[in-house]
Amino acid sequence: MSSPTRRPPQPEWLAALERRRSVSAAGLHAPGPDPEETRRLLAIAARVPDHAMLVPWRFILIEGAARGEVGALLAEAYRARNPQMPPEKREKFAGIMARLFPAPLAVIVVSRPVGGTMIPDFEQELSAGAVCMNLLTGARALGFDAIWVTGWAASDAEARRILGLGEGERVAGILHVGTAAETPADRPRPDVEALTTRWAPPE
Ligand SMILES: Cc1cc2nc3c(=O)[nH]c(=O)nc-3n(C[C@H](O)[C@H](O)[C@H](O)COP(=O)(O)O)c2cc1C
């Protein structure tokens, strides 16, 4: 039998992974992915570890005119859901909801743990998180920029209904995808060494 040969390191992959940086949704402009690129992006996103192959997630796409339509409904819901809030503040946040989808494409990654299996919900939710991360990396590989966000629209029950979620479903992430004029300066990164220990037998 032949011995295994190690694959050479991939400098382009490494550079992309080592420099990945999110760009705020407001900084993501056209062009966004075309239909074929979107299909490819979602196929990459779906290629994640998934214990027992339950596929405990799905996608909702928001693009084109739908961005403004969803935004208007979310703004209306925000006003209705926060009657006690000072009007000025309420209008400010309703305005943010109205403009929640500025990027050419938003992908809502919906977590939907499958019940009645041996696989804990936590593991299924982790798989949905992996989908979000693959979307970020896949968008970069296709030449786009992206960010993973959540916020009020992901947590409020009425907002979730407007986004198209059903019973037992949660927003794992709203992934905005587009093209950035510039990538922001990097942020401080965790000291990996300080976060890492080597296993030792318990005392
Ligand atoms: C589950 C999840 C939800 C997040 N929600 C938001 C959010 O609502 N708004 C936001 O500005 N950043 C949010 N972030 C953080 C951004 O995705 C991003 O990590 C941050 O802007 C730092 O940029 P970086 O990815 O280049 O480190 C969230 C991250 C995760 C993992």
The ligand as an SDF file (V2000), in Angstrom:
LIG
                    3D

 31 33  0  0  0  0  0  0  0  0999 V2000
  -24.5780   34.8180   16.2450 C   0  0  0  0  0  0  0  0  0  0  0  0
  -23.9530   36.1530   15.9540 C   0  0  0  0  0  0  0  0  0  0  0  0
  -24.7440   37.2870   15.9170 C   0  0  0  0  0  0  0  0  0  0  0  0
  -24.1870   38.5370   15.6560 C   0  0  0  0  0  0  0  0  0  0  0  0
  -25.0070   39.6220   15.6030 N   0  0  0  0  0  0  0  0  0  0  0  0
  -24.4870   40.8330   15.3150 C   0  0  0  0  0  0  0  0  0  0  0  0
  -25.3330   41.9700   15.2080 C   0  0  0  0  0  0  0  0  0  0  0  0
  -26.5510   41.8740   15.3450 O   0  0  0  0  0  0  0  0  0  0  0  0
  -24.7560   43.1560   14.9280 N   0  0  0  0  0  0  0  0  0  0  0  0
  -23.3920   43.2830   14.7540 C   0  0  0  0  0  0  0  0  0  0  0  0
  -22.9180   44.3980   14.5030 O   0  0  0  0  0  0  0  0  0  0  0  0
  -22.5740   42.2320   14.8420 N   0  0  0  0  0  0  0  0  0  0  0  0
  -23.0730   41.0070   15.1190 C   0  0  0  0  0  0  0  0  0  0  0  0
  -22.2430   39.9260   15.2000 N   0  0  0  0  0  0  0  0  0  0  0  0
  -20.7800   40.1340   15.0410 C   0  0  0  0  0  0  0  0  0  0  0  0
  -20.3370   40.2270   13.5780 C   0  0  0  0  0  0  0  0  0  0  0  0
  -20.7840   39.0930   12.8540 O   0  0  0  0  0  0  0  0  0  0  0  0
  -18.7980   40.2870   13.4100 C   0  0  0  0  0  0  0  0  0  0  0  0
  -18.2300   39.1500   14.0090 O   0  0  0  0  0  0  0  0  0  0  0  0
  -18.2050   41.5200   14.0190 C   0  0  0  0  0  0  0  0  0  0  0  0
  -18.6490   42.6210   13.2780 O   0  0  0  0  0  0  0  0  0  0  0  0
  -16.6740   41.4700   14.0310 C   0  0  0  0  0  0  0  0  0  0  0  0
  -16.1410   41.3490   12.7590 O   0  0  0  0  0  0  0  0  0  0  0  0
  -15.2000   40.1440   12.3020 P   0  0  0  0  0  0  0  0  0  0  0  0
  -16.1230   39.0440   11.8310 O   0  0  0  0  0  0  0  0  0  0  0  0
  -14.3630   40.7170   11.1960 O   0  0  0  0  0  0  0  0  0  0  0  0
  -14.4000   39.7280   13.4720 O   0  0  0  0  0  0  0  0  0  0  0  0
  -22.7770   38.6590   15.4440 C   0  0  0  0  0  0  0  0  0  0  0  0
  -21.9920   37.5100   15.4650 C   0  0  0  0  0  0  0  0  0  0  0  0
  -22.5540   36.2750   15.7190 C   0  0  0  0  0  0  0  0  0  0  0  0
  -21.6650   35.0540   15.7330 C   0  0  0  0  0  0  0  0  0  0  0  0
  1  2  1  0
  2  3  1  0
  2 30  2  0
  3  4  2  0
  4  5  1  0
  4 28  1  0
  5  6  2  0
  6  7  1  0
  6 13  1  0
  7  8  2  0
  7  9  1  0
  9 10  1  0
 10 11  2  0
 10 12  1  0
 12 13  2  0
 13 14  1  0
 14 15  1  0
 14 28  1  0
 15 16  1  0
 16 17  1  0
 16 18  1  0
 18 19  1  0
 18 20  1  0
 20 21  1  0
 20 22  1  0
 22 23  1  0
 23 24  1  0
 24 25  2  0
 24 26  1  0
 24 27  1  0
 28 29  2  0
 29 30  1  0
 30 31  1  0
M  END
$$$$
